[in-house]
Amino acid sequence: MEAGEDHHDNCPALPEINLIIIGSKAEFKRSAANTILGQEDCKVREEIVKNEMKQRTVQNRSVSLVMTPGWWRSFTLTESAKSLKMEIVHSLKLCPAPHAFLLVINLHKPFTDMHLNSVLEHMEILGEQIWNHTIVLLMYNKEQRHADNTLLIERAGKELDILIKKCGNRAHVFNYTDSKGIHVEKLFHEIENLVAEHDGQCFKIDSKLFEDMEEKRRTVRKQAKEREVEVKTKRQTLKERLTDKSFPELRIILMGGNVVGKTSVVNTILKIKQEKNMAKKCVMRNGEVEKRKVILINTPGWWPYASVKETSEPVKKEIMSSVTMCPPGPHAVLLVLRSSVAFTEAHRRSVKEHMELLGGNVWKYCIVVFSRGDWMGTPTIEEHIESEGEDLQWLINKCGNRYHVFNYMEQDDGKQVRELMEKVEMMARLNTDLLKPVEGGKEESDSGWGSDKSDMLERGSFGLDPPEMHEDYVKKWLEDYAKKWHENMEIVTDYRSSSDLSEDVSGDVTQNQDH
């Protein structure tokens, strides 16, 4: 019997249906919700970054539906931002007794072993019992309207078959362009059949898991508000005090790992379209912001987790030479991070080692810039910082609590760029000198707006040599990593048309193949 058609005709219709839609990014979760509710949504191409609830009467049933934020479809659970895990659990606050979880899978994309493992890990945030209450919602468009359901599933591969079996063979092939409600009626029968199997019992999460996560969520929000107030107060104090110096020109270096969005930051600041940097070279661009000349130097990236010993000598030399490319020296270093991914201990060690190629005192010139704020799973950047924990907090504190976020979907007429330039100028006024090239040893210094409170943590965390890895292992890891990031950037590009989303991918992936 075809998936999605195995239901009992005598199952009673539910007067109320509570649903949670879950799945990775760009899997058409919004489209599924719109089709189920019979609604048109102008935000259909927008990614879901926090839980959204919708309610409507459909086919004589009162339907409550919560859409959860997604994970990058190739990511492990440890690679996903911690705020995502909290938000998925929090969906049960909005929908405490769901009759079913609808796990959305896009049939237009390959579903491999890597994708299967990602789904298994992220779903089981809610506990292993979730599989007893899950229906796999296989999405396809009108071009495949007459395709055989069984054939569509078989074509997707054995990994999808494993997932469907994990869900008790509950799968519904769903044409999300259906306007007649036929697929929705069949889906409702599937849900009612599932509820009947459980004698009317809804999904219940482990109460301790739920309360622990909710308490953590409340703590994060409280700490985020405190950080936000502290930073705003400090900035206001400095603005009032540091008014005696202006800069006709600002010289800025951009640092960061591969595929973090450095080129997008350059493009946003200068309002240009820069081609990907295919070489292992620094790229200098200049322009004007608010009638002031701005020089930006985009440096080659490094692989996340890699120690500085694993980065090739040409790349390290190029990074170090960036300081001499804008005489008499740069006013600031922008360390670019992606806001939608986890920042781990391994990331922290890698960032610290590579940043200090510019000297131990580089931190007093540093501002952390989070790219792709529109894909961030928290209302504020402060909540992202607090939810990620001590590794990211160490970095932010090391940079004197200086950070900025770029939301590329926000139409702000240059407000985000103006605010960043204001932060750069304020830091430059405070420093009174410029970053100098490293000669001989490394200099040590405090970090500008605030002292580093984590010296003991730093010494304990970064005094380790990188693990020894065989050449074949490193090569395989690089290949898997490049494939993963290429795929995720391809998803974003396919999901909605926007400028320069896939920046740095081709260049950065090829830069360090000789590690």
Secondary structure, DSSP 8 states (H G I E B T S, - for coil): --TT----TTS---SEEEEEEE-STTS-HHHHHHHHHT---TTTTS---S-EEEEEEETTEEEEEEE-----TT--GGGB-HHHHHHHHHHHHHSSS-SEEEEEEETTS---HHHHHHHHHHHGGG-GGGGGGEEEEEEE-GGGTT--HHHHHHHH-HHHHHHHHHTTT-EEEEETT--SSHHHHHHHHHHHHHHHHTTT------HHHHHHHHHHHHHHHHHHHHHHHHHHHHHHHHHHH--S---SEEEEEEE--TTSSHHHHHHHHHT-------SSS-EEEEEEETTEEEEEEE-----TT--GGGS-HHHHHHHHHGGGGSTT--SEEEEEEETTB---HHHHHHHHHHHGGG-TTGGGGEEEEEE-GGG-SSSSHHHHHHHH-HHHHHHHHHTTT-EEE--TT---TTHHHHHHHHHHHHHHHHH-S------SS-----BTTB--S-HHHHHHHH--------HHHHHHHHHHHHHHHHHHHHHHHHHS--TTTTTTHHHHHHHTTT-
